[in-house]
């Protein structure tokens, strides 16, 4: 059945908006947003958010001890390569340690090749000294990681991303 034809004087704007299309009303005063009412679903969402925050804090606190031990051991064993920095998510200090350690050895070998082996007498001990200093830094950082409490370690190195010592 086709729709009835519109009555004279009746148009689609009037039907869609009611009679207000012919007599618009200008709002008076500043706009006041309606206050949303909290439904039961909102309170369920709040309790779910609160529960998730508790779970996350419990997981992160239990995880901190394990992360501290792993980072400390990596600092002691592979500290000269900056592996403990990468493990903690600090890529810039890790790249600095790795670059200094590997770069000094590459530089020593290149200088040794350029001087036909005579430069190795000077460059290898200097490279060993620089590499040992970076390894000592990693060792000290690993010991510091292991001796800190879980809360201090989490605050300084996991959340705070403290880059050095």
C-alpha positions as CSV (number, residue, x, y, z in Angstrom):
1,X,0.0,0.0,0.0
2,X,1.5,3.4,-1.0
3,X,1.9,6.1,1.6
4,X,-0.8,8.7,1.8
5,X,-0.1,11.9,0.0
6,X,0.8,14.8,2.3
7,X,-1.9,17.2,3.3
8,X,-1.8,20.7,1.9
9,X,0.6,22.9,4.0
10,X,2.3,19.8,5.4
11,X,5.9,19.2,4.3
12,X,8.6,16.7,5.3
13,X,10.3,19.2,7.6
14,X,7.2,19.7,9.7
15,X,6.7,15.9,9.9
16,X,10.4,15.3,10.8
17,X,10.8,18.0,13.4
18,X,7.3,18.6,14.6
19,X,5.9,22.1,14.7
20,X,9.2,23.6,15.8
21,X,10.4,24.0,12.2
22,X,7.9,26.7,11.6
23,X,8.5,28.5,14.9
24,X,12.1,28.1,16.0
25,X,13.0,28.8,19.6
26,X,16.3,30.6,20.4
27,X,18.0,29.3,23.5
28,X,18.5,31.8,26.3
29,X,21.6,32.0,28.6
30,X,24.7,29.9,28.7
31,X,24.6,26.3,27.6
32,X,24.3,23.9,30.5
33,X,25.1,20.3,29.6
34,X,22.8,17.7,31.0
35,X,24.3,15.7,33.9
36,X,24.6,12.1,32.9
37,X,23.0,9.6,35.2
38,X,25.1,6.7,36.5
39,X,23.5,3.5,35.5
40,X,24.2,0.1,37.1
41,X,26.5,-0.8,34.2
42,X,28.7,2.2,35.1
43,X,29.2,1.0,38.6
44,X,30.0,-2.5,37.3
45,X,32.6,-0.9,35.0
46,X,34.2,1.0,38.0
47,X,34.4,-2.2,40.0
48,X,35.9,-4.1,37.0
49,X,38.5,-1.3,36.5
50,X,39.4,-1.4,40.2
51,X,39.8,-5.1,40.1
52,X,42.0,-4.9,37.0
53,X,44.2,-2.3,38.8
54,X,44.6,-4.6,41.7
55,X,45.5,-7.5,39.5
56,X,48.1,-5.4,37.6
57,X,49.7,-4.1,40.8
58,X,49.9,-7.7,42.2
59,X,51.4,-9.0,39.0
60,X,53.9,-6.2,38.7
61,X,55.0,-6.5,42.4
62,X,55.6,-10.2,42.0
63,X,57.3,-9.6,38.7
64,X,59.7,-7.0,40.2
65,X,61.7,-9.5,42.2
66,X,62.2,-11.8,39.3
67,X,63.1,-8.8,37.0
68,X,65.5,-7.5,39.6
69,X,67.4,-10.9,39.8
70,X,67.5,-11.4,36.1
71,X,68.7,-7.8,35.4
72,X,71.3,-8.1,38.2
73,X,72.7,-11.3,36.9
74,X,72.8,-10.0,33.3
75,X,74.6,-6.9,34.6
76,X,77.2,-9.1,36.3
77,X,77.7,-11.6,33.5
78,X,77.1,-9.5,30.3
79,X,77.3,-6.0,31.7
80,X,80.0,-4.9,29.3
81,X,77.6,-5.4,26.4
82,X,74.7,-3.5,28.1
83,X,72.4,-6.5,28.0
84,X,70.9,-5.6,31.4
85,X,69.9,-2.2,30.0
86,X,68.1,-3.7,27.1
87,X,66.3,-6.1,29.4
88,X,65.0,-3.2,31.5
89,X,63.8,-1.4,28.3
90,X,66.5,1.3,28.3
91,X,67.8,1.0,24.8
92,X,69.8,4.2,24.6
93,X,72.1,3.4,27.6
94,X,72.3,-0.2,26.3
95,X,73.3,1.0,22.8
96,X,75.9,3.3,24.4
97,X,77.5,0.5,26.4
98,X,77.4,-1.9,23.4
99,X,78.7,0.7,21.0
100,X,81.6,1.7,23.3
101,X,82.6,-1.9,24.0
102,X,82.4,-3.1,20.4
103,X,83.5,0.1,18.8
104,X,86.8,0.4,20.8
105,X,87.8,-3.1,19.6
106,X,86.9,-2.4,16.0
107,X,88.9,0.8,16.2
108,X,91.9,-1.0,17.7
109,X,91.8,-3.7,15.0
110,X,91.5,-1.1,12.2
111,X,94.4,1.0,13.6
112,X,96.4,-2.2,13.9
113,X,95.8,-3.1,10.3
114,X,96.6,0.4,9.1
115,X,99.9,0.5,11.0
116,X,100.7,-3.1,9.8
117,X,100.5,-4.5,13.4
118,X,102.7,-2.0,15.1
119,X,99.7,-0.1,16.4
120,X,98.3,-3.2,18.1
121,X,100.9,-2.8,20.8
122,X,99.3,0.5,21.9
123,X,95.6,0.1,20.8
124,X,94.9,-3.4,22.2
125,X,95.8,-2.5,25.8
126,X,93.8,0.8,25.5
127,X,90.8,-1.2,24.1
128,X,91.1,-3.7,26.9
129,X,91.2,-0.9,29.4
130,X,88.0,0.8,28.0
131,X,86.3,-2.6,27.7
132,X,87.2,-3.4,31.3
133,X,85.8,-0.1,32.5
134,X,82.5,-0.7,30.7
135,X,82.4,-4.3,32.2
136,X,83.1,-2.9,35.7
137,X,80.2,-0.5,35.2
138,X,78.0,-3.4,34.3
139,X,79.2,-5.4,37.3
140,X,78.6,-2.5,39.7
141,X,75.1,-1.9,38.3
142,X,74.3,-5.6,38.6
143,X,75.3,-5.6,42.2
144,X,73.3,-2.5,42.9
145,X,70.2,-4.1,41.2
146,X,70.6,-7.2,43.4
147,X,71.0,-5.2,46.7
148,X,68.1,-2.8,46.2
149,X,64.7,-3.7,47.7
150,X,62.0,-4.6,45.2
151,X,60.1,-1.4,45.7
152,X,63.2,0.8,45.2
153,X,64.2,-1.2,42.1
154,X,60.8,-0.9,40.7
155,X,60.6,2.8,41.4
156,X,64.1,3.6,40.1
157,X,64.7,1.2,37.2
158,X,61.4,-0.3,36.0
159,X,59.1,2.7,36.3
160,X,61.6,5.6,36.6
161,X,64.0,4.2,33.9
162,X,67.0,5.5,35.7
163,X,69.8,5.1,33.1
164,X,73.0,5.0,35.1
165,X,73.9,3.6,38.5
